[in-house]
Amino acid sequence: MKASQRLLVKKSVNPANFNKGGLEKTLSAFSLTMMGVGAIVGSGIFITPGIIAAKYAGPAAMLSFVIAAVVCSLAALCYAEFSSTIPLAGSAYTYVYTVFGEFLAWILGWSLISEYLFAVSSVAVSWSSYFQNLMSGFGLKLPTFLTAAAGTAGVSGAGFNLIAFVVVLAVSLLLVGGLQESTRVNSIMVIVKILVIVLFIGVAIFFVKPANYHPFMPHGVSGLVKGASLAFYAYIGFDAVSTASEEVKNPKRNMPIGIVGSLVVASILYVAMAAVLVGVVHYSKLNVGDPVAYALAVIHQNWAAGIVSLGAVVGMTTVLIVMLYGGTRLLFAISRDGLLPKVFRTVSPHTKVPVKSTWIFGIIASVFAAVIPLDKIAELVNIGTLFAFAMVSIGVFFLRRHETLQQINSSFKVPFYPVLPVVSFLACVYLMLNLQAFTWHMFGIWLVIGIVIYFAYSYRHSRIRAGLRAKESKS
């Protein structure tokens, strides 16, 4: 076999092995939907609507979220077909391994590791900030050098964000206790978060001024589209739901419901929040760090501000749970293929959870959150996600032509095939090309590190390649 063929060797998928991965099937459609909402609706819903309205779209910010939801839903439909056809852990990594081959799968998997790792770290830093604000209301305050990383404005010398460090470890502890317990806690927090958002909308809607909606699109269509580009990133996280495929009861039915359902719920919440926010406060005044709390102060409803801050903390906790979960299941899948050390695929016989993988991933993310400033660790999240979306979208074509998988009676198929996957792929590539040059540079450095690891370890330890070598030695 030629070297190029060895790099693109594909993962064989046997439907008979879908239920033999070692992970316990405990998740229902409701659990998946709550996971998706937990990942998508985080602190962003309390911040991004104001920024988009003030800087780009004006009152049309609500339409920016609609456009972003439509673009994101295209990729979601492609994910739904893959996840219901190949119900295995690993999400886009596993899908690409099956239809494109090992090297591209490794590149994508390595990119997704950055998405989950830096997403957990950045959200933990934001969680720390909101938690400190909440505690300051009770007169409690930690020293600055224990609540901000070195390099953060106002912090000289060494710094260690203790709160961010501790919250990641606390979520890791929750996850190693078992998936069923983790999803139960996540579902409760998601419901609390939704109630807080509904509370804001219910209180503020009575203070909406129709005059604030004029002009509706002050920066024209270009502003609307730029706002949609920013709003798109508020939706990333639903792909973490697909990492749960192997732990889902009846994945052919429940995976599409969980992925699409979470997007629908999140879209309704984002659009409603944006619509009320710009109606209460003129869009030009919403470029603040906490536009929701600001709006409540404008209408003299300060009693609700504390509740909203609590909702933001709860919201970010659910994001931490889902993204940390997604990262550990990705490492589990890559390790099971031999591309990472076997420590990442060890499953506890009691909880059916990859405990060692969870702790390793959690400790690394907690250290990053504690010592690196937020603006430095958030750069890689978006590009890794868009790369995954693009590969999954175009991968639907190859999935339909797969000799083994095309015989599986998948309960979900992407509608308007082949147009929809093409449109999804092009939309993701377009958004990638509009990312900052610095993001591309960081992404390039991350990929170089990944390629070095692949040829230094993964290539030689690949279980699929080991099987090929055994066959060649016999022939």
Stockholm file with secondary structure:
# STOCKHOLM 1.0

chainA/1-475         MKASQRLLVKKSVNPANFNKGGLEKTLSAFSLTMMGVGAIVGSGIFITPGIIAAKYAGPAAMLSFVIAAVVCSLAALCYAEFSSTIPLAGSAYTYVYTVFGEFLAWILGWSLISEYLFAVSSVAVSWSSYFQNLMSGFGLKLPTFLTAAAGTAGVSGAGFNLIAFVVVLAVSLLLVGGLQESTRVNSIMVIVKILVIVLFIGVAIFFVKPANYHPFMPHGVSGLVKGASLAFYAYIGFDAVSTASEEVKNPKRNMPIGIVGSLVVASILYVAMAAVLVGVVHYSKLNVGDPVAYALAVIHQNWAAGIVSLGAVVGMTTVLIVMLYGGTRLLFAISRDGLLPKVFRTVSPHTKVPVKSTWIFGIIASVFAAVIPLDKIAELVNIGTLFAFAMVSIGVFFLRRHETLQQINSSFKVPFYPVLPVVSFLACVYLMLNLQAFTWHMFGIWLVIGIVIYFAYSYRHSRIRAGLRAKESKS
#=GR chainA/1-475 SS CCHHHHHTCCCCCCGGGTTCSSCCCCBCHHHHHHHHHHHHSSGGGGTHHHHHIIIIIGGGHHHHHHHHHHHHHHHHHHHHHHHHHSCCTTTHHHHHHHHTCHHHHHHHHHHHHHHHHHHHHHHHHHHHHHHHHHHHTTTCCCCGGGTSCTTSTTCCSCCCCHHHHHHHHHHHHHHHTCHHHHHHHHHHHHHHHHHHHHHHHHHHGGGCCGGGGCSSCTTHHHHHHHHHHHHHHHHTTTHHHHTTGGGBSSHHHHHHHHHHHHHHHHHHHHHHHHHHHHHHSCGGGCCSSCHHHHHHHHTTCGGGHHHHHHHHHHHHHHHHHHHHHHHHHHHHHHHHTTSSCGGGGCCCTTTCSCHHHHHHHHHHHHHHHHHSCHHHHSHHHHHHHHHHHHHHHHHHHHHHTCTTGGGSCCSCCCTTTTHHHHHHHHHHHHHHHTSCHHHHHHHHHHHHHHHHHIIIIIHHHCHHHHHHHHHHHHC
#=GC SS_cons         CCHHHHHTCCCCCCGGGTTCSSCCCCBCHHHHHHHHHHHHSSGGGGTHHHHHIIIIIGGGHHHHHHHHHHHHHHHHHHHHHHHHHSCCTTTHHHHHHHHTCHHHHHHHHHHHHHHHHHHHHHHHHHHHHHHHHHHHTTTCCCCGGGTSCTTSTTCCSCCCCHHHHHHHHHHHHHHHTCHHHHHHHHHHHHHHHHHHHHHHHHHHGGGCCGGGGCSSCTTHHHHHHHHHHHHHHHHTTTHHHHTTGGGBSSHHHHHHHHHHHHHHHHHHHHHHHHHHHHHHSCGGGCCSSCHHHHHHHHTTCGGGHHHHHHHHHHHHHHHHHHHHHHHHHHHHHHHHTTSSCGGGGCCCTTTCSCHHHHHHHHHHHHHHHHHSCHHHHSHHHHHHHHHHHHHHHHHHHHHHTCTTGGGSCCSCCCTTTTHHHHHHHHHHHHHHHTSCHHHHHHHHHHHHHHHHHIIIIIHHHCHHHHHHHHHHHHC
//
